[in-house]
Amino acid sequence: MATYILRRLLIAVPLVFGVLTLTFFIIRLAPGDPAAFFIQPGISPNVAEQIRQQYGLNDPIPIQYLKWLGNVLHGDFGRSFSRAQQPVFDVISEALPVTMSIAVLTLVANFVFGIVIGVISAVRQNSFLDRFLTVTALFFYSMPEFWFALMMIILFALKLPLFPVSGLNEVGAESYGPFGFFLDRIWHLALPVTVLSINGAAGIARYVRGSMLEVIRQDYIRTARAKGLSERAVILKHALRNAMLPVVTLMGSSLPFIFSGALFIEVIFAFPGMGRVTVEAIFARDYPLIIANTFVSGTLIVLGNLMADVMYAVVDPRIKLN
Amino acid sequence: MMTTSNKPRNLLLTLFLLATAAMLSACSKPKGGQQLSASARDTTLVVAMLGDADYLNPVIGSSVTSANISGLIYPSLLQSEFDTSTGLLNYLALEKSLRPVTRGADGARSPKGALARSWSMAPDHKSITYILRSDALWEDGKPVVAGDFKFAYRMYGNPVIASPRQQYLAELLGAEKGAVDFDRAIETPNDTTLVFHFHKPVPEHLALFHTSLTPLPEHVWKEVKPQEFRESKLNMRPVGSGPYRLAGWSKQQEVTLSSNATCVLPKPGNIRRIMFRVVPDYTVRLTQLQTGAVDVVENVKPEDFGAVRKANPGIEVRTVGLRVFDYVGWSNIDHDWYHKTGKVRPHPLFGSPAVRVALTHAIDREAIIDGYLGSYGTVCNTDISPSLKWAYDDTIKPHGYDPALAAMMLEQEGWIPGPDGIRQKNGRKFSFTLYTNAGNDRRNYACVVIQQNLREIGIDCRIEMQESNVFFENLQSRNLDAWMAGWSIGLEIDPLDVWGSDLEKSRFNFTGYRNPRIEQLSELAKSKMRIEDARPYWVEYQQILHRDQPVTFLYWIRETHGFNRRIQGAVLNISGTFYNIDDWTLKPSANAAP
């Protein structure tokens, strides 16, 4: 297993590197200019040129690539063009905690609610409860997130002012003390996490239900019941474990989401997370930031896939990793 | 069987408990939070902004948001006042003003915030001398001295720093040779005397405009190397001396200012804190305005006014204008030919002024205004705003909507309807693509009306939306035959970037329009030492543009901003929404603790 993981990690290095190189050239081929903002009446025509000079964009692209390569190999991904020359990893490390706190809460809620609803639906197959949960899940699953988010805001922030409309904290939250500040943060996260997890949980519930239905028809479940085990033990110990296999894949592939952020939610709820960093960087043609983002998300996708494969082997003894 | 049915019920129960716990933890907070913030809210102004400020440093800050916030943190040499009755900018020092102060009129400002006591312009208009007050202090207690201005101007002019304001230095000694000679151009004989020398006679109003850039504290910044200026950590801790100081800056979330107790420039009313919050989504900004979570939202769309006012009568819509207009650009010259040969020949479709006038007659500008802007739009004739009354020619009669006249003019030009109803001339169909940037509802609406209008007189127009960066690059490299875009005009009229005949130098002459008289008029106007004397030139300028229609000017837009009525004393005018923000006060809420 250890050699397998090591081999996969070694393969990942040129893979991520290839992705970065491709990104480097593709963004420079795209129309648009990082200094375009400075091309406007009332601003001297020299400014855009001086800015390009500062960013090193006047060199031929192969030279730019070599310089970039040298810096990256020294671990220096450069400074953001559009965000006041902050080092790109500072920008990312400011946005990551916000994104991660939403994503982790969302993922936990997703899987907890998804699995619970899925199991109930499967155990009570074709009952009213199952149909109700299935239809409700489908209803939410097919709803566009941004629209759902706006509806939730109108309902629970405007008509029934229970939750704040947006932002991470109330005006003046610093004076609440650390615990109060934390509660204020949770209060602000309630709506966005609900929106994200209702949508996600609905999808996971469908998976769990399907996989659970297959498992409870197996002979060993009948055997478990026959030997007099309580229904609880049968479902939770014998059936659920086996039904979790496809869900494990989902967990692995959810890893990049934790870091990449949910753009719509961040825009609507005004959270300064990774989704906005990425999209704003693309619109501003902020090359170093785009590349750093690609690096972070590319690495995580590779790691997420690796983790899913490893977890497979852990939960299913039949799978051998070579 | 009993057990089987119990299990899911237990699960459901757990689920319900979990949800309740989450709700409880959530609900217990708001009560405390709202009470606490109710009294804090009475002294806190919250402004919603689209994006974060870039630098809170007057030398390199480039966004309007940055300028608004920097203006509260840093002192200014002069106060400027916009006179709505003439459209002229007035400059005030403590003991002197360029023009009589418009006391009592809308927009009147007190000069108390100015660092200059007075100034004197040399008789030859080649230098200006300021006498500064001696009691203004930087936040760290050091006095604001003339040297701080000279130091800041060196930063503004340093090509490594690439300040977007280096244009302001264009008249200083040495600039005519390519680099300002700061030792000679700016003199500081003592701490309260500041002298600027120009290489040519400069009208007083322009000299005041260009020499009143914001100073930086030299003692704080002098160790910072120019190449590290933009990266410096000092940008996150600005040392100013204005009515507010930076209290906190969470990037991409909010900028918090608190009133500066040591400020000798007039202190703000009862607003102790100003928070600029980043709220990227328009609907959410509007919702926050309605719930009272923010007090000011800029650029509220006309179609939302009704709903906002109904939802919260405490909101008022205030307008600023007229500074922004939309237009349809026609390429006057054949761009392909120009790219290939460097020579100019008229564009096959839009090359003739008569055709362009016909197109303007064919477009129902009133219908676009009625349909989208309502009372917040006015037909636009040229790029001189009706708000600049001293220069605006109100005798110009707009080219009205008249499809029959348009058709007749096109026929006179040889454009005859073909078998498919589309006009043609010498085998060339009158068919083109109208480009605009994606994501602008107003332009989208106008494009569709224009397409319809043109179809009615036998012109085939397709619409294509492009991502803003792509669109702008295409405009700049003159790849588009017809497009819809907009301009936001400056308060100084300087049209050569847009209409200059030298196509390589005039970066914004996207149409390729060339008329030497326009250049002459601009130069003549700029050479007048009294701005009012330039009026005849600007009147002729407007008449030429109206006659030649290098573009079809569509409409001026009155910008509309949502304000909470608890804000008092706010004056809005063409020079900005936050024109006199340091004079604003907040009306206490009825239920606030005494």
HADDOCK unambig.tbl for C-alpha pairs under 7 A between the chains (distance, minus, plus):
assign (segid A and resid 31 and name CA) (segid B and resid 470 and name CA) 5.56 0.50 0.50
assign (segid A and resid 31 and name CA) (segid B and resid 473 and name CA) 6.99 0.50 0.50
assign (segid A and resid 32 and name CA) (segid B and resid 469 and name CA) 4.98 0.50 0.50
assign (segid A and resid 32 and name CA) (segid B and resid 470 and name CA) 5.74 0.50 0.50
assign (segid A and resid 32 and name CA) (segid B and resid 473 and name CA) 6.02 0.50 0.50
assign (segid A and resid 41 and name CA) (segid B and resid 497 and name CA) 6.68 0.50 0.50
assign (segid A and resid 43 and name CA) (segid B and resid 164 and name CA) 5.60 0.50 0.50
assign (segid A and resid 43 and name CA) (segid B and resid 165 and name CA) 6.39 0.50 0.50
assign (segid A and resid 43 and name CA) (segid B and resid 167 and name CA) 6.12 0.50 0.50
assign (segid A and resid 44 and name CA) (segid B and resid 166 and name CA) 6.55 0.50 0.50
assign (segid A and resid 44 and name CA) (segid B and resid 167 and name CA) 5.20 0.50 0.50
assign (segid A and resid 47 and name CA) (segid B and resid 162 and name CA) 5.44 0.50 0.50
assign (segid A and resid 47 and name CA) (segid B and resid 163 and name CA) 6.86 0.50 0.50
assign (segid A and resid 47 and name CA) (segid B and resid 164 and name CA) 6.19 0.50 0.50
assign (segid A and resid 50 and name CA) (segid B and resid 159 and name CA) 6.45 0.50 0.50
assign (segid A and resid 50 and name CA) (segid B and resid 160 and name CA) 6.81 0.50 0.50
assign (segid A and resid 50 and name CA) (segid B and resid 162 and name CA) 5.73 0.50 0.50
assign (segid A and resid 51 and name CA) (segid B and resid 162 and name CA) 6.30 0.50 0.50
assign (segid A and resid 83 and name CA) (segid B and resid 54 and name CA) 6.37 0.50 0.50
assign (segid A and resid 84 and name CA) (segid B and resid 54 and name CA) 5.64 0.50 0.50
assign (segid A and resid 84 and name CA) (segid B and resid 55 and name CA) 6.26 0.50 0.50
assign (segid A and resid 84 and name CA) (segid B and resid 230 and name CA) 6.95 0.50 0.50
assign (segid A and resid 85 and name CA) (segid B and resid 230 and name CA) 6.53 0.50 0.50
assign (segid A and resid 85 and name CA) (segid B and resid 231 and name CA) 5.51 0.50 0.50
assign (segid A and resid 86 and name CA) (segid B and resid 231 and name CA) 6.80 0.50 0.50
assign (segid A and resid 120 and name CA) (segid B and resid 8 and name CA) 6.14 0.50 0.50
assign (segid A and resid 158 and name CA) (segid B and resid 287 and name CA) 7.00 0.50 0.50
assign (segid A and resid 158 and name CA) (segid B and resid 291 and name CA) 6.56 0.50 0.50
assign (segid A and resid 165 and name CA) (segid B and resid 284 and name CA) 6.94 0.50 0.50
assign (segid A and resid 165 and name CA) (segid B and resid 288 and name CA) 6.38 0.50 0.50
assign (segid A and resid 171 and name CA) (segid B and resid 37 and name CA) 6.94 0.50 0.50
assign (segid A and resid 172 and name CA) (segid B and resid 37 and name CA) 6.49 0.50 0.50
assign (segid A and resid 183 and name CA) (segid B and resid 29 and name CA) 6.36 0.50 0.50
assign (segid A and resid 184 and name CA) (segid B and resid 29 and name CA) 6.30 0.50 0.50
assign (segid A and resid 186 and name CA) (segid B and resid 26 and name CA) 6.69 0.50 0.50
assign (segid A and resid 187 and name CA) (segid B and resid 26 and name CA) 4.79 0.50 0.50
assign (segid A and resid 231 and name CA) (segid B and resid 3 and name CA) 6.89 0.50 0.50
assign (segid A and resid 231 and name CA) (segid B and resid 4 and name CA) 5.76 0.50 0.50
assign (segid A and resid 232 and name CA) (segid B and resid 7 and name CA) 6.55 0.50 0.50
assign (segid A and resid 267 and name CA) (segid B and resid 280 and name CA) 5.63 0.50 0.50
assign (segid A and resid 267 and name CA) (segid B and resid 281 and name CA) 5.78 0.50 0.50
assign (segid A and resid 268 and name CA) (segid B and resid 280 and name CA) 6.99 0.50 0.50
assign (segid A and resid 268 and name CA) (segid B and resid 281 and name CA) 5.26 0.50 0.50
assign (segid A and resid 268 and name CA) (segid B and resid 284 and name CA) 6.43 0.50 0.50
assign (segid A and resid 270 and name CA) (segid B and resid 278 and name CA) 6.72 0.50 0.50
assign (segid A and resid 270 and name CA) (segid B and resid 279 and name CA) 5.02 0.50 0.50
assign (segid A and resid 270 and name CA) (segid B and resid 280 and name CA) 6.04 0.50 0.50
assign (segid A and resid 272 and name CA) (segid B and resid 252 and name CA) 5.50 0.50 0.50
assign (segid A and resid 272 and name CA) (segid B and resid 253 and name CA) 6.34 0.50 0.50
